[in-house]
């Protein structure tokens, strides 16, 4: 009889604790790296908005207007990496157009097939 009472108490206790648990939805850890705007269409782009970082590696971009498009969605850029794309030529003006990103400390546009003569305007 004592064993039956003990087992019943354990079952009731487990049921009470299971009911008190708050279910947390499983959140994909990659959601924190999703980009906004036109970059959201590219799996090769990862953005950390809270850290001011945007990175598009091997995304096959050819048009440097992608930098101007960043202005609409990212106001406090600190680090921008567009490595391994196909820009080839840089504009003769600022990559970001008329917008100035005063907190930007790193701009990595390496391995983009950029011509050396054009590279001198950075």
URHUDA-V786954 format. One record per pair of residues at least 6 apart in sequence whose C-alpha atoms are under 6 Angstrom apart, sorted by the first residue. I is the first residue (numbers start at 1). J is the second residue. D is the distance in whole Angstrom. If there is no record, write none. Layout:
BEGIN
I_J_D ; I_J_D
END
This chain:
BEGIN
33_46_5 ; 33_47_5 ; 33_48_5 ; 34_46_6 ; 34_47_6 ; 35_47_5 ; 44_56_5 ; 44_57_6 ; 44_59_5 ; 45_55_5 ; 45_56_4 ; 46_55_5 ; 47_53_6 ; 47_54_4 ; 52_76_6 ; 52_77_4 ; 52_78_5 ; 53_78_6 ; 53_79_5 ; 53_80_6 ; 54_80_5 ; 55_80_6 ; 55_81_4 ; 55_82_6 ; 56_82_5 ; 57_82_6 ; 57_83_5 ; 57_84_6 ; 58_84_5 ; 58_85_5 ; 59_85_6 ; 60_85_4 ; 60_86_6 ; 61_85_5 ; 61_86_6 ; 62_86_5 ; 62_87_4 ; 67_95_6 ; 67_96_5 ; 68_96_5 ; 68_97_6 ; 77_104_5 ; 78_103_5 ; 78_104_4 ; 78_105_6 ; 79_104_6 ; 79_106_5 ; 80_107_5 ; 81_107_6 ; 81_108_5 ; 82_109_5 ; 83_109_5 ; 83_110_5 ; 83_111_6 ; 84_111_5 ; 84_112_5 ; 85_112_5 ; 86_112_5 ; 86_113_6 ; 87_112_6 ; 88_113_5 ; 88_114_4 ; 89_114_5
END
